[in-house]
Amino acid sequence: MQLSRKEIDDLPTVLFILDKIAQSEEKLRNDKRWRLLLSDMGAEDKFEIRLESANGPYVLHPTSSTVNIFFRGQTDYHSECLPTIYRKEKNQPRDELEIFIDRLRSIEFELLLKTHPFVKSIYERGLLIQGKEQPVPIKVDYLGLAQHYELKTDLMDFTNDKWVAAFFATCSKVKGEYVPVKNGGYGVIYSYTVLPEPFDQSVQPAQKYTEKFTAIGLQPFPRPGEQKGFALKLEPGQELNTLQGVTQHFFRHNYKAAEVIYNRMNQGKSLFPEDKLINMAKKLKNSKKISKTALRKAFKRYPVAGSDEQELEQKCRDKGLVFVDTPVVSFSRNDEHLFWNQWDNGAKQKFLSQLVFRRVYYGNKC
């Protein structure tokens, strides 16, 4: 959709859009019919421990002032809005092999994450929570982490924090740093509404969201938690603008309004905390080396029609990939030692302080 200069000038600023969203949130908070569905409980930057499915695992779900409404911000509107793995290159659709190679890199990233002590010892072994005699496992969203660390996936980022969405709608990356967008064009904030979750926990929890929309939330690495991340999975042929439940809110770019949001997010530092995983993800993204373990897992998870594993391996080699027996990137013993030192000296307390539980009501009891 191309807007004329006059149409752009007639659009509101992003602050007007945020104000309208805030008014809707306030209206919901004051409506007794919706109060039990609200998850923020007066707690900002917290994460609820929730079941993702009847038999687990649990997810660390970002608290929110909305009722199952999620946001995505873009500095530009695209008439065909696709996940990174399906986006055209040089105006040409990507073929199955190119997509498979990106999936290989995501699985290589997953293999790396599974070796980290936070994943092995905290998330997989589980946390002891109220009402449970044994620790419960916490979901590690490996593909969601790959998306947040800028590998190409079939996921689209969403958040339940309007300010996070506004940052990505008004700030663009220039030479590796986010800066406010200047006057002139227009951007979009998407809102995506899904069915409310049931009051009764005996109802299958997976009915809360569609299978393709999931909470990433608080993970062993900080970026998704700071961005209060969720993910919407799109299939080939799907695009965001035509999905049911999606609404677009267009606004004209205004530098002063963008600066307000930029500074509120501490020039983006609040959303992109430094961690070692950033450089490791960059290395994987650009690497021509892939482990044979990743190849085997990728073939089972993402088979390519008409190719067996050996044929697919050769096609990848023809594209310049080299398959090796060892991981492409790995954490060092010093990394593990540093993690445990930090965990025992404040990181554990900080992590646990972010977790909250929601009271569940049954009739007049809770």
N, C-alpha and C positions, 0 to 999 in steps of 0.2 A: 504494500500500500504506500503510494507516494502522496504526500501532502503538499499543497501549495504553500507559498510564503505566508499568505493570509491565514490559511487554516492552521499553520503552526503557531502564528502569533496569537490566535484565538484560544489556543490550548492553555490550561492552567499550569502552574509550576508544580514541581513534585511535592512541595510543602502543602499545597492544597490537597493533593491526593492523600498524603499522609494524615492530614487533618480529618478527611472524610473517613478513612479507615479507623482512626482513633475514636471518632464519634460512634461508629458501629460497634467497636469494642466496648465502649462505655455503656451503650444501650444494652448489650448482652449481659454485662456485669450486673446491671440493675434489674434484669428480668429474672424473676424467680424460676421460671420454667427452664432456664438454661444454666442456672448457677452451678448445678452439680456436674455439668459437663466441662466447666472451665477448669483448667489444669494448673493455673499459675499459683493459686492459693496465697497470693501476696508475695510469692517468691520469684525474684528475678535471677537469671543465670543459674537456674537449678535444673535437675534432670530427674524425672520420675522413673522408678523401676517398674516396668510393665511387662506382662507376658506378650510375646509376639504371636504365639500360637498355643493351643491347648496344652501341649507337652513341653513348652519352652522353645527356644531359650528366651531369656529376658532381654529387653532393650532398655537403654538409658535415654528416655524420651524427653526432649526439650520442653520445659514448661512454656505456657503461652497465655495470652490474653484473648485468644480467639477460640471459636468452636470449630475445629477442623477446617480452618481456612489457611491456606499456605500461599506464599508469595515468591515471585521470581522477578528480578530486575534486570533490564537490558538497556544499554545506552542507545541501541538502535533497534528498530523493528525490522524483522525479516518475514516476508510473506510465507516463506517455508522455514519453519523453526524446528531444527533437528538436533539430536544429540551429536556430539563431536565425531563419533565413530561413523556416522552416516552422512556427514556433511560433504558436499561436493568439493573436489580439488581441481582448480583451474577450470571450473564450471563443468566438470565431468563427474558423473556418479562413481562412487568407489566400488570396486569389484569385491567378490567374496574373499579372495585371497588377501587383499589389503586389509579388510575387516578382520580376518582371522589373525593376521600378524599383530594387529593392535590388541586382540584378545590374548594372544601369547604374552605380550608385555604385561597385561593386567594380571595374568596368572603368575608370571615371574615375580611381580610385586607382592602378590598374595603369599607366595612361598617365602619371600623375605620376611613379611610381617609375622608369619607363624613362628619364626625363630626368636622373636623379641621376648624378653622376660616378662614384660607387662601382659602380653598375649598369653604366653604359656602358663604363667603362675598366678595371674589375677583374673583375667577374663575366662579362660578355659576351665580353670579349677573352680572358679566361682566365688561369689560373695555370700556371706551369711546375712540373710535379711529377716525382717520381722515375720514371725509365723512359720519359719522353716527350720527344720532340725539340721539340715545339711546345706552346705553352700550351693547356690544356684549358678549355673553358667550364664555369662553375659555374652550376647551376640557381638562378634566382630564382623562388621560389614566390610569385607575385603574389597568388593567392587565399588562400594560407596567411598572408601578411602582412596582407591585408585582415581576415582573421579575428582575428589577434592584435591588430590596432588597432581592434577592436570594430565593424567594419562587419558587416552581416548576411550570412551565407553559408550554404552547405549543408554546411559542415565542422563536426566536433566536435573540440575540442582534446584531445590526449593528450600524455603525457610519458613518458620512460623513467626519470625520477627520482621516487622515491616521496615525497621531501620536498616537491617542487613540487606534486604532487597533494594531499598532506596540507595544504599552505597553502590551496589553493582549497577544500578540504573543511572547513576550520575557521575561515576568515576571510571576512567578507562586506564588501561595499563600502557605506560610509555617508558620504554627502556627498562622494563622490569619493575617499575614503580607505578602505583595507582595515583592519579591526579584528577582533580575535578574537571568535568567537561565544560567547555566554554559555551557561550550563547550561540544560537543559530539553528540547531537541529531539534529533533525530538526523540524522546525515549519512551519506554513502556514498562509498567509494572503489571505483571500477571497475577491474578488471584485464582486459586484452584480450590474448589470446594468439594469435599468428600462427605459421605454419610457419617452422621454422628456415631460415636461408639455407644454400645449398650450400657445401661446402668448396671445390669446384673453380670457379675464376673463369670457366672456359669454359662453365659452365652459365649459361643466360640469367639475368642478374641480376634481371630483373623478376619471376622466379619466387619471389623472397624474400618479397615481400609481395603481397597482393592489389592489384589496380590502384587500389582505392579507399582504400588506407591508405598514406600517404607520410610520409617524413621532411621536415620543414620545416628544422630544424637551424639552422646559422649562416647568417644572411642579411645583406644590406647594412645592415640596421637592427637594433638590439640586442635587442629584446624576445623574439623567438622563440628566439634562442640562449640567453639567460639562462634561459628556461623549458624548454629542451631539448625543443622542440616537435615534435610529430607531428600529423597530421590524418587523421581518418576521414571519408570522404565518404558521406553517406546520401542515398538517393533518396527521392522522395515516397512515403509509405506505410511506409517503414522507420522503426524506432525502436530506440534503443540497447539497451533491456532485453531484447529478444528476439533479438538477433544471436548467432550461433554464436561461441564463443570468449570471450564476455563473462561475467564473474563479478562479483557485487556483494558488497562487504564493508561491512556496516552497523556504525555505532558511535554511542555516545551523546555528545552534546556536553559537553565539560568545559572550563571556562574556563582552568584552569591548564595543561591539556594543549595547548590552543590557543595560549596564551601562549608555551610552549616553541617551537612551530613558528613562530609570528609573529616571535619574536626571532631564531631561527636564520636566517630570511630577511630580517633587518635591517628589520623592520616592512614588508616587502614591497618595499623599495627595491631589493633584489637582483634581483627579478623584473620590476620596472617602471622601468628606468633612464630618466632624462629624455632626450628627443630631440625635435627640431622636428616630427617626423612626427605626434606625438600630436595637436597642435592642428590640423594640416592634415587629419588623418583626421576629427576632430570636425566641422570645417567642411564636409567632403564629406558626412558622415552626415546633416547637417541642411539641406544646400543644396537649393534648388528648381531651381538651374541645373545643366544637364548639357551637355557639349559634343556637337556633332553627330558628332564622331569616335567618341565612346563609344557613341552610339546605333547607328551603323553596325556597330561591332564586336559590340555586344551582340545585335543582330538576327541576325547570322551565327552567333554562338556559342550563343545561347539563343533560337531562334525560338519564337514563340507560335502554337500551332495556330489556324488560321482568321483570322490577321491578317497582311497584308503590311506592309512597313516604314512606308509612309505612314499606314496605318490605326493601326498601333501607336504611331507618333509622335503622332497626334491623340488617341488614348486617354490617352497620358501627359500631353499638354497639358491635357486635360480634368481631370486629377488635380492640375493646378497647376504642372507642370514647365515650364521655359523652356529651350529649346535654343539654345546660343550657338556662335559660330564659334571661340572661343578656349578654352584650358583653364580650368577652374574655379579651380584652385589651381596654383601653380607655384613652383619653386625660383628664388631670385634669383641674380644673379651673385655677390653677397656670400656666399651659401650655398656656391657652388662653390669660391670662393676659400678660404673657411674650411675646407672639406673637405680640399683639397689641402695646406693649411698643416698641418692636424692629421695627415694621412696621412704627410707627410714628416718630422714631428717626433714620432714614437713610435707613431702609430696603425697604421702598416704592420707594424712589428715586433710589436706586440701581437697583431694579427690573425693573422699567420703563425705566431706561437708557439702558437696554439690548435689548429693543424692537426697531425694525426698520420696515419701509415700503418700498416696492419695487415700483418704478414707472412703470406703465403699458403703453405701447405705442400702439396707434391706428393710423396707417399711419404715418404722420409726427407730430402727436400731442402726448402729454403724460400727 
